[in-house]
Amino acid sequence: MNQILIEAKDLKMYFPIKKGVIKRTAGYIKAVDGISLKVYEGESLGIVGESGSGKSTLGRMLMSLQNPTDGDVYFHGERISHLSNRKVRPYRRDMQMVFQDPYASLNPRMSIGELLEEPLLVHKTVKTKAERKQKAEDLLEKVGLSKQSYNKYPHEFSGGQRQRIGIARALSTNPRLIVGDEPVSALDVSIQSQVLNLMKDLQEEFKLTYIFIAHDLSVVKHISDRVAVMYLGKIVEIARKEDLYEAPLHPYTQALISAVPSTDVTIQKEKIALKGELPSPANPPRGCAFHTRCPHVHDRCRTEQPQLVEYKEDHMVACHLYTEPEVRMD
Ligand code: SF4
């Protein structure tokens, strides 16, 4: 097993709900509610969940772009949460983010050369103007764009090309970790696989670690070694990709997997329909937060919150079906 690169310990992010003229705190939105996880050097961890599951907030806390309400993040054994901006800056060079919207994430008034050189100036990694230009041109070629792109502006590129520029910008500081927050969701399906393939190749070449956030299990399947499934601020299942896709344990994961289109036309999968909408994180159901939509709900689920426990090696699940031998499904 490789070394742990980044670790979250009991991470929480509670946003206060303010009400009335005096803005008193009337409750909390528990966007992330007690998440612990480890990401190993060189691996790709996919984090999947519906909109409102807390996955992007988790990503921002892991990157130290947002301080948690409680809990800690460690990067290579060093605590990076709750630090001042000045103290966290040296770690930022090692952690970069690729955002969902390649249209919004690039300043339209900056040339591609300026966009790629900006992080080099901020982190003072390359000294001279000539070296910065050389590095920017090399990065453009690494992501499959021509050196001539250096003098152009974002509006001159397609969505897929802009996301390549976003990836080149993320690579410019020679990071060890890249967090992709829905990096291909805004792209056409045909372009998605090109960008995913590029990211996979770059991972190998630059020995990168990825955290790949998506709302869709079919997107992370290609790129992840392990996948964590989130529901209302908690991880409900985490496993190696093969185990999660072939033998999902949690009823929520089973429903998500059943919705992934199969590439094998001979396989007829029965789609598991989920009842209702995702409940509000401001008022999550008691007991198991999934119980209002779960096809296997039983009495215990309505009162007792299931803990994330190891079901077998490298496969953890939070569901009472796997802690009550008399109702186990296998
Ligand atoms: Fe369903 Fe109960 Fe398991 Fe929650 S704990 S997922 S409600 S069976």
Boltz pocket constraint, residues with backbone or C-beta under 6 A from the ligand:
constraints:
  - pocket:
      binder: B
      contacts: [[A, 250], [A, 251], [A, 252], [A, 288], [A, 289], [A, 290], [A, 291], [A, 292], [A, 294], [A, 295], [A, 296], [A, 297], [A, 298], [A, 301], [A, 304], [A, 306], [A, 318], [A, 319], [A, 320], [A, 321]]
      max_distance: 6.0
